[in-house]
Amino acid sequence: MPSDISDERLERVVRRAVRAELRRLAGRLFWTVVALVGIYAGFGLVALGFNAAGWSVVTTAFVVLGIALIGQGIRTLLLKW
């Protein structure tokens, strides 16, 4: 039929769509890795703060920063997926 899309044009459209999906997946995977590193570092900071000998401004800052990193990591995971 004359209204059918040619094979070459259809192939270009499919290639473009596949490339766009792969680019989006790569972005999601990148931000997932960044979020997981942040969550891991956040748990490390919280553990470091709780395992300190005494509470001071520094240990409190470690715990607060760790909780913030964990929260941002979870937020990033939820927004990207």
GUKE-21212 format. One record per residue (C-alpha): x, y, z; chain; residue number from 0. Coordinates in steps of 0.05 Angstrom, whole numbers, padded with zeros to 5 digits. Layout:
N
X,Y,Z,A,NUM .
...
This chain:
81
00000,00000,00000,A,0 .
00025,00070,-00014,A,1 .
00010,00094,00057,A,2 .
00055,00042,00089,A,3 .
00120,00067,00120,A,4 .
00182,00045,00082,A,5 .
00228,-00006,00115,A,6 .
00286,00043,00117,A,7 .
00246,00097,00151,A,8 .
00217,00048,00200,A,9 .
00286,00021,00216,A,10 .
00312,00092,00230,A,11 .
00253,00106,00276,A,12 .
00264,00042,00314,A,13 .
00339,00055,00321,A,14 .
00326,00125,00347,A,15 .
00276,00098,00397,A,16 .
00323,00044,00421,A,17 .
00380,00094,00428,A,18 .
00335,00140,00469,A,19 .
00315,00083,00515,A,20 .
00387,00061,00525,A,21 .
00407,00133,00541,A,22 .
00352,00138,00592,A,23 .
00370,00071,00623,A,24 .
00443,00092,00627,A,25 .
00423,00155,00663,A,26 .
00380,00117,00712,A,27 .
00436,00067,00726,A,28 .
00486,00123,00737,A,29 .
00441,00159,00787,A,30 .
00425,00092,00821,A,31 .
00499,00080,00832,A,32 .
00508,00151,00858,A,33 .
00449,00143,00905,A,34 .
00474,00076,00931,A,35 .
00543,00105,00945,A,36 .
00509,00162,00983,A,37 .
00467,00114,01024,A,38 .
00528,00071,01040,A,39 .
00568,00133,01060,A,40 .
00510,00158,01101,A,41 .
00505,00093,01140,A,42 .
00580,00097,01151,A,43 .
00576,00167,01179,A,44 .
00518,00149,01225,A,45 .
00556,00088,01250,A,46 .
00619,00130,01259,A,47 .
00580,00182,01299,A,48 .
00547,00130,01344,A,49 .
00611,00092,01356,A,50 .
00649,00154,01379,A,51 .
00674,00156,01451,A,52 .
00634,00217,01470,A,53 .
00583,00264,01439,A,54 .
00609,00329,01412,A,55 .
00593,00376,01356,A,56 .
00633,00334,01307,A,57 .
00599,00268,01323,A,58 .
00531,00302,01321,A,59 .
00549,00332,01253,A,60 .
00569,00263,01228,A,61 .
00503,00233,01249,A,62 .
00463,00290,01218,A,63 .
00502,00289,01154,A,64 .
00495,00214,01150,A,65 .
00420,00217,01159,A,66 .
00417,00271,01105,A,67 .
00457,00229,01057,A,68 .
00413,00169,01069,A,69 .
00351,00211,01057,A,70 .
00378,00242,00993,A,71 .
00399,00174,00967,A,72 .
00330,00145,00979,A,73 .
00298,00207,00947,A,74 .
00343,00201,00886,A,75 .
00326,00127,00878,A,76 .
00251,00142,00882,A,77 .
00254,00199,00833,A,78 .
00296,00163,00781,A,79 .
00257,00098,00780,A,80 .
